[in-house]
């Protein structure tokens, strides 16, 4: 355990840094370690966003590119710059460009990677057939080069899918005689079609964009945003975009090419990213750092299973803020490691031979206890690099807002078929007219004459009054 000043003297960092209290210099890690990735773990309000703001500001001043997954839209408001060539990937935002999955392909074999990102298998692996079958059908349909609009139309029309799969090895997957199997596969296709339906049509978006071209130029930043209410509908697209960018950036960097930082905040709000494990284990060769932000290990274990342990052991730099989840604080304590402590033990003898004896006792204990992790105050953290650990606090940091976090795009297909503020205004109202009469014990109950289609409520009332008057005359006679 070192103080922040001792940490800097030992590590001699010249890379990304964090501004701390009670010290003018920043805590810095070596520049060579940046491409070995970083993870930041914190509960809500612990200060994770403050640290990410510091890191993004340094990335901006360097002139590097960044891919920022920003579900809270904190970073797009402070760093979005259209003059730099920045792109917002959110089909509900009017600043989102046109994008089509067909434009991303270079070879037919790449369509399988797109399909795997869209259709995710469950963790228990039950019903795996209903994930792999839609993957195969989607990859096959991509060979026709459809626009998103055409792709949605095909995936929503079983007869069209039958026509295109007829005579291929995929036709048996939606055999009309196997009703349950066919319904399950077509239903999975329909779920992804709902996400693709939100994409801007050609000519409607803010220009055109593709991950393939952006990976070559690396111009501007990419912000992947969402609103909490629409996040579930956009999850397949978010996973597909991030996976595509990882695949395109795995190549060896060219001379003079910009470095690209992956900054993924609230990792658990995404569905499983098939290429994330590849990005963490292999992206250091391409010199593109990955910064992961999440709230606890359990969140990732639900998504990635046993791979979560491998993924979390890869980052060279780890920052832990307050986390009250018992399993998470226990894991952090084990991750930081243990130390060997030597204690001098003194033994007293009484009786015939009084005296003292000294022995050296060695024990292995956690360097940081679980309670110290769960009891951290806001804006306090532990940082570990290699075998050096330091505890520090940092000031609250903010930047001026330079852009809107969300600018709603008008999507006719996404509008409700009714006015939610005036439900029932357009529905036909049924008029009922009741005739109040004096109770008459001697008058037997009479059946009402059925109203014809041409009678109005007023005519029906007049008819009832005439019938009652005739009955009264008969009784008097």
C-alpha positions in Angstrom: 0.0 0.0 0.0 1.5 3.3 -1.1 0.4 6.9 -0.8 -0.4 8.7 -4.1 3.0 10.4 -4.1 4.9 7.2 -3.4 2.8 5.5 -6.2 4.0 8.0 -8.7 7.6 7.6 -7.6 7.5 3.8 -8.0 5.5 3.6 -11.2 6.9 6.6 -13.0 3.7 7.0 -15.0 3.5 9.2 -18.1 0.1 8.2 -19.4 -3.5 8.8 -18.4 -3.8 10.4 -15.0 -6.4 11.2 -12.3 -6.5 14.5 -10.4 -6.5 13.9 -6.7 -6.9 15.9 -3.5 -3.9 17.1 -1.5 -1.5 16.6 -4.4 -0.8 18.9 -7.4 0.4 16.1 -9.7 -2.0 13.5 -11.0 -1.8 9.8 -10.3 -0.5 8.5 -13.6 -0.1 5.0 -15.1 2.6 4.3 -17.8 1.7 5.0 -21.4 2.7 1.5 -22.3 0.0 0.2 -20.0 -2.9 2.1 -21.5 -3.5 -0.5 -24.3 -3.6 -3.2 -21.5 -7.0 -1.8 -20.6 -8.7 -0.4 -17.5 -11.8 -1.2 -15.4 -13.7 1.0 -13.0 -16.1 -0.6 -10.5 -18.5 1.6 -8.5 -22.1 1.8 -7.2 -24.3 4.6 -8.4 -23.0 8.0 -7.1 -19.6 6.7 -6.1 -17.8 8.9 -8.6 -17.3 6.7 -11.7 -18.6 9.4 -14.1 -16.2 12.0 -12.6 -13.2 9.7 -13.3 -14.4 9.0 -16.8 -14.9 12.7 -17.5 -11.2 13.3 -16.5 -10.1 10.5 -18.8 -12.2 11.6 -21.8 -10.9 15.2 -21.5 -7.3 13.9 -21.7 -8.2 11.8 -24.8 -9.7 14.9 -26.4 -6.6 16.9 -25.8 -4.4 14.2 -27.3 -6.4 14.2 -30.5 -7.3 10.5 -30.2 -10.6 9.0 -31.3 -13.1 7.4 -28.9 -16.1 5.1 -29.1 -18.3 6.0 -26.1 -21.3 3.9 -24.9 -23.2 6.5 -23.0 -26.6 5.3 -21.7 -27.0 8.2 -19.3 -26.0 10.8 -22.1 -23.5 12.5 -19.7 -20.7 12.5 -22.1 -22.4 13.3 -25.4 -23.6 16.6 -23.8 -20.0 17.6 -22.9 -17.9 16.2 -25.8 -20.1 16.0 -28.9 -18.6 18.1 -31.7 -20.1 17.8 -35.2 -17.3 19.9 -36.6 -14.9 17.1 -35.5 -17.0 14.6 -37.4 -18.6 13.1 -34.4 -21.5 10.6 -34.9 -24.4 9.7 -32.7 -25.7 6.1 -33.1 -29.2 6.3 -31.8 -32.0 5.7 -34.4 -34.4 7.8 -32.2 -32.1 10.8 -32.3 -32.4 13.0 -35.5 -28.6 13.4 -35.5 -28.2 9.6 -36.2 -26.9 8.9 -39.8 -28.3 6.3 -42.1 -26.8 2.8 -41.5 -27.5 -0.5 -43.1 -26.0 -3.9 -42.1 -25.5 -4.9 -45.8 -23.1 -2.0 -46.3 -20.8 -3.5 -43.6 -20.1 -6.7 -45.4 -17.0 -7.4 -47.4 -17.6 -11.2 -47.7 -20.5 -13.5 -47.2 -18.8 -15.1 -44.3 -19.0 -11.9 -42.3 -22.8 -12.0 -42.2 -22.5 -14.7 -39.6 -20.7 -12.4 -37.2 -23.5 -9.8 -37.6 -26.1 -12.5 -36.9 -24.4 -13.7 -33.7 -24.4 -10.2 -32.3 -28.1 -9.7 -33.0 -29.4 -13.0 -31.7 -28.0 -13.9 -28.3 -28.1 -17.4 -26.8 -29.5 -17.7 -23.2 -27.1 -18.6 -20.4 -28.7 -21.9 -19.6 -28.4 -22.9 -23.3 -32.0 -24.2 -23.3 -33.8 -23.4 -26.6 -30.5 -22.9 -28.4 -32.1 -24.1 -31.6 -34.3 -21.0 -31.6 -31.2 -18.8 -31.5 -28.9 -20.5 -34.0 -31.7 -21.0 -36.6 -32.6 -17.3 -36.8 -28.9 -16.5 -37.0 -28.5 -18.8 -40.1 -31.6 -17.4 -41.8 -30.6 -13.8 -41.1 -27.1 -14.4 -42.5 -28.6 -16.0 -45.6 -30.9 -13.1 -46.2 -28.0 -10.6 -45.9 -26.5 -12.2 -49.1 -29.2 -10.4 -51.1 -27.9 -7.0 -50.0 -31.2 -5.6 -48.6 -31.7 -2.1 -47.1 -33.0 -2.1 -43.4 -36.5 -1.4 -44.7 -36.4 -4.4 -47.1 -34.9 -6.6 -44.4 -37.7 -5.7 -42.0 -40.3 -6.4 -44.7 -38.9 -9.8 -45.5 -38.5 -10.8 -41.8 -42.1 -9.8 -41.1 -43.5 -11.9 -44.0 -43.3 -15.7 -43.5 -44.3 -16.3 -47.2 -41.4 -14.1 -48.4 -38.9 -16.0 -46.2 -40.3 -19.3 -47.5 -39.8 -18.2 -51.1 -36.2 -17.1 -50.5 -35.2 -20.2 -48.5 -36.9 -22.7 -50.8 -34.5 -25.3 -52.1 -31.7 -24.3 -49.6 -30.3 -26.1 -46.6 -32.2 -23.7 -44.3 -35.7 -24.5 -45.6 -36.3 -27.2 -43.0 -35.8 -24.7 -40.1 -39.2 -23.3 -40.8 -41.0 -26.3 -42.1 -44.8 -25.6 -42.2 -45.5 -29.1 -40.8 -43.5 -28.3 -37.6 -45.8 -25.6 -36.3 -44.1 -24.9 -32.9 -40.6 -24.9 -34.4 -41.6 -22.6 -37.2 -43.4 -20.2 -34.9 -40.4 -20.0 -32.5 -37.9 -19.2 -35.3 -40.1 -16.7 -37.0 -40.9 -15.1 -33.7 -37.2 -14.6 -33.0 -36.7 -13.0 -36.4 -39.6 -10.6 -35.6 -38.0 -9.4 -32.4 -34.9 -8.2 -34.3 -37.1 -6.7 -37.0 -38.6 -4.4 -34.4 -35.2 -2.9 -33.7 -34.2 -2.5 -37.4 -37.6 -0.8 -38.1 -36.4 2.2 -36.1 -33.4 2.9 -38.3 -33.5 5.9 -40.6 -34.2 5.2 -44.2 -31.8 6.2 -46.9 -31.9 9.9 -47.4 -33.6 10.5 -44.0 -30.6 10.3 -41.7 -27.9 12.8 -40.9 -25.7 11.6 -43.8 -24.5 8.0 -44.1 -22.1 6.0 -41.9 -20.5 2.5 -41.7 -18.1 1.0 -39.3 -16.0 -0.3 -42.2 -15.3 3.1 -43.5 -14.9 4.8 -40.1 -12.3 2.2 -39.0 -10.1 3.3 -41.9 -10.4 7.1 -41.4 -11.1 7.2 -37.6 -12.5 10.7 -37.9 -14.4 12.0 -35.0 -15.9 10.3 -32.0 -18.8 7.8 -31.9 -21.5 8.1 -29.2 -23.9 5.2 -28.7 -26.8 6.6 -26.7 -30.3 5.6 -25.6 -33.2 6.6 -23.4 -34.1 4.2 -20.5 -37.6 3.6 -21.9 -36.3 2.6 -25.4 -33.1 0.8 -24.2 -34.6 -2.7 -24.5 -35.6 -2.1 -28.1 -32.2 -0.8 -29.0 -30.1 -3.4 -27.3 -29.6 -5.6 -30.4 -28.4 -2.6 -32.4 -26.0 -1.5 -29.6 -24.4 -4.9 -29.4 -24.1 -5.1 -33.2 -22.4 -1.7 -33.5 -19.9 -2.3 -30.8 -19.0 -5.8 -32.1 -18.6 -4.4 -35.6 -16.2 -1.7 -34.4 -14.2 -4.2 -32.4 -13.8 -6.5 -35.4 -12.8 -3.6 -37.7 -10.2 -2.2 -35.3 -8.5 -5.5 -34.5 -6.0 -5.0 -37.4 -2.5 -3.9 -36.8 -2.3 -0.1 -36.6 -0.9 1.7 -39.5 1.9 4.4 -39.1 0.4 7.7 -38.1 -3.1 6.2 -37.5 -5.1 7.6 -34.6 -5.6 5.5 -31.5 -9.2 4.6 -30.7 -10.4 4.3 -27.1 -13.4 2.1 -26.2 -15.2 3.7 -23.2 -18.1 1.5 -22.2 -20.0 2.8 -19.2 -22.7 0.7 -17.5 -21.6 -2.5 -19.3 -24.3 -4.5 -17.7 -27.0 -2.5 -19.5 -26.0 -4.0 -22.8 -26.8 -7.6 -23.9 -23.9 -10.0 -24.3 -21.2 -8.6 -26.6 -19.6 -11.7 -28.3 -16.6 -9.7 -29.4 -15.9 -8.0 -26.0 -13.8 -11.0 -24.8 -11.7 -10.7 -28.1 -11.3 -6.9 -27.6 -9.9 -7.3 -24.0 -7.6 -10.2 -24.8 -6.4 -9.2 -28.3 -7.0 -5.5 -28.6 -3.7 -4.6 -27.0 -2.0 -5.7 -30.2 -3.9 -3.1 -32.1 -3.1 -0.5 -29.5 -6.7 0.4 -28.8 -7.4 0.7 -25.1 -10.7 -0.5 -23.5 -12.2 1.2 -20.4 -15.0 -0.8 -18.7 -17.4 0.7 -16.2 -19.8 -1.4 -14.2 -21.3 -1.9 -10.7 -20.3 -5.4 -9.7 -18.9 -8.8 -10.8 -22.3 -10.5 -10.5 -23.8 -8.3 -13.3 -21.2 -9.6 -15.7 -21.5 -13.2 -14.6 -25.2 -13.2 -15.5 -24.2 -12.1 -19.1 -20.9 -13.9 -19.7 -20.9 -16.8 -17.3 -17.4 -18.3 -16.6 -15.9 -15.9 -19.1 -16.5 -13.0 -16.7 -13.6 -14.1 -14.5 -11.2 -14.2 -17.4 -12.4 -10.8 -18.7 -12.0 -9.1 -15.4 -8.5 -10.4 -14.8 -7.2 -8.9 -18.1 -7.1 -5.1 -17.4 -3.7 -4.0 -16.1 -5.2 -1.0 -14.2 -8.2 -1.4 -11.8 -10.0 1.4 -10.0 -12.5 0.4 -7.2 -14.9 2.9 -5.6 -17.6 2.2 -3.1 -19.5 -1.1 -3.8 -21.9 -2.3 -1.1 -22.6 -5.7 -2.7 -21.1 -8.2 -0.3 -19.9 -10.6 -3.1 -18.4 -7.7 -5.1 -16.5 -6.2 -2.1 -15.2 -9.7 -1.2 -14.0 -10.2 -4.8 -12.3 -6.8 -4.8 -10.5 -7.6 -1.6 -9.2 -10.9 -3.0 -8.3 -9.2 -6.3 -6.2 -6.5 -4.6 -4.3 -9.3 -2.9 -2.8 -10.2 0.5 0.3 -9.2 2.4 2.6 -11.0 4.8 2.7 -9.2 8.1 5.4 -9.8 10.7 4.5 -9.2 14.3 6.7 -9.4 17.4 5.0 -11.6 20.0 6.0 -11.2 23.7 5.4 -14.0 26.2 5.6 -13.5 30.0 6.6 -16.3 32.5 5.5 -16.2 36.1 6.4 -18.5 38.9 9.7 -19.9 40.0 11.4 -18.5 36.8 10.0 -15.1 35.9 10.9 -13.6 32.6 9.9 -12.7 29.1 10.3 -14.3 25.7 10.1 -12.7 22.2 9.1 -14.5 19.0 8.5 -13.3 15.4 5.0 -14.2 14.2 4.2 -14.1 10.5 0.7 -13.9 9.1 -0.9 -13.5 5.7 -3.8 -11.0 5.7 -5.8 -9.1 3.0 -4.2 -5.8 2.2 -7.7 -4.2 2.0 -10.6 -5.6 4.0 -14.1 -6.1 2.5 -15.5 -3.6 5.0 -13.0 -1.0 3.7 -14.4 -1.4 0.2 -18.0 -1.3 1.1 -17.5 1.6 3.5 -15.7 3.9 1.1 -17.0 7.5 1.0 -18.1 9.0 -2.3 -15.2 10.3 -4.4 -12.7 7.9 -2.7 -11.1 5.0 -4.4 -8.4 2.4 -4.5 -6.2 2.0 -7.6 -4.1 -1.0 -8.4 -1.4 -1.3 -11.1 0.8 -4.3 -11.2 1.6 -4.9 -7.5 1.2 -1.3 -6.3 -1.9 -0.2 -4.6 -2.9 3.3 -3.5 -5.9 4.9 -1.8 -6.9 8.4 -2.9 -9.7 10.9 -3.0 -10.5 13.2 -5.9 -12.5 16.4 -6.4 -15.8 16.6 -8.1 -15.2 17.5 -11.7 -17.6 18.7 -14.3 -17.4 20.2 -17.8 -19.7 22.7 -19.6 -22.6 21.3 -21.6 -22.0 22.0 -25.3 -24.7 19.8 -26.9 -28.1 18.3 -26.4 -28.2 14.9 -24.9 -31.1 13.8 -27.1 -32.8 15.3 -30.0 -36.0 13.4 -30.9 -36.4 12.2 -34.5 -39.9 12.1 -35.9 -40.7 8.4 -36.7 -44.2 7.8 -38.1 -43.9 4.0 -37.5 -43.1 4.6 -33.8 -46.2 6.8 -33.1 -49.1 5.6 -31.1 -52.4 5.0 -33.0 -54.3 7.1 -30.4 -53.8 10.2 -28.3 -52.6 9.2 -24.8 -53.9 12.4 -23.3 -57.4 12.0 -24.6 -58.1 8.3 -24.7 -61.5 7.4 -26.0 -62.1 10.8 -27.7 -62.6 9.1 -31.1 -64.8 6.3 -29.9 -68.5 6.3 -30.7 -70.7 7.1 -27.6 -73.9 5.2 -27.0 -76.9 7.4 -25.8 -79.3 5.9 -23.4 -82.6 7.6 -22.3 -84.4 6.4 -19.3 -88.2 7.1 -18.6 -89.0 7.7 -15.0 -92.5 6.5 -14.1 -94.6 6.5 -10.9 -94.7 3.1 -9.4 -98.0 1.4 -10.3 -98.8 -1.8 -8.4 -101.8 -2.7 -10.6 -99.8 -2.3 -13.8 -98.1 -5.5 -14.9 -94.6 -5.3 -16.3 -94.6 -4.8 -20.1 -92.0 -5.9 -22.6 -90.4 -3.0 -24.5 -90.7 -3.0 -28.2 -87.4 -3.7 -29.9 -85.9 -0.6 -31.5 -85.5 -0.9 -35.2 -82.4 0.3 -37.0 -84.1 3.4 -38.2 -85.6 4.6 -34.9 -83.8 7.3 -32.9 -83.7 7.4 -29.1 -86.4 10.2 -29.1 -88.7 8.1 -31.3 -88.3 5.1 -29.0 -89.2 7.3 -26.0 -92.4 8.6 -27.7 -93.4 5.0 -28.6 -93.1 3.9 -25.0 -95.2 6.8 -23.8 -98.0 6.0 -26.3 -98.0 2.3 -25.2 -98.2 3.2 -21.5 -101.1 5.7 -22.2 -103.1 3.0 -24.1 -102.6 0.5 -21.3 -103.9 3.1 -18.8 -107.1 3.6 -20.8 -107.6 -0.2 -21.0 -107.3 -0.6 -17.3 -109.8 2.2 -16.6 -112.4 0.6 -19.0 
